[in-house]
């Protein structure tokens, strides 16, 4: 007679609500819609591959060998910032537990009082003061929390993000408190790489045109055929990426987010000023770009306690003197767990010891003395 137990490892990020996907043991966090992100990778890698394959050999010989080296450094930095932005947690706020949501609902009902039938209940807002400025905290009906200042709910990822800037499909992730600086460095470095490639594409064609003429250079040199592709891609990239970098540089100098700028949260109407601005461009840039690295709000990468399903058997669940030795060996709990106690969810309650176990422990302690 024995008890059969089946266990299953449950990762914490598998329990997270929302519409995010996780890879590499929870280290990579992205949105589910990643098609445009793959297009971004294709455009950057494809353009740079053509540049290194057709332009750099001629420029390295006839102009300088440092041209492809500097382009490679810029390319690697762009890819590092893109992947860092796309694969990181932007600052997703955890949702309220059922007990916390019930308590918040009771507080709201007690504060609003009895609302007569047919009348609209008052908005769920809390006011706090930041730098002598009243800031409203809005209630999220999905996450069941009062969102912190500057946080907003992303409809695509279905999560509240701290210091929410915007959801960028080009990077396949939200841009928030934890990855905004990497997003800005990505746009800035991509702008420099685009200008660099576009400039030396023109230099390449001009140098060949001086030698053989423009038309003969196009006919006799296969390496100049990608020129029109470069011009088309780089032209639109210059207007879009460089313009985006300039816009975010303006936002950083004012310590604003794209979401706040679109909504006009600190437009100056009704004497509402930005309480997060230091009234100094240098201080604002240092806070956004050189501030501390913020920890992840969501659960850390660990394994929750295993879930056991005990099948009905004829063997007693508690061994006694009449239980065979082979049955005693199969009875018990051997839960594999790699989490520390503080990592466990609040709803996890460890099994309490039975009175018989406590009595036996006390008797053994007395006998030892």
Order of alpha helices (4+ residues) and beta strands (2+ residues): beta-beta-beta-beta-alpha-alpha-alpha-alpha-beta-beta-beta-beta-beta-beta-beta-alpha-alpha-alpha-alpha-alpha-beta-beta-alpha-alpha
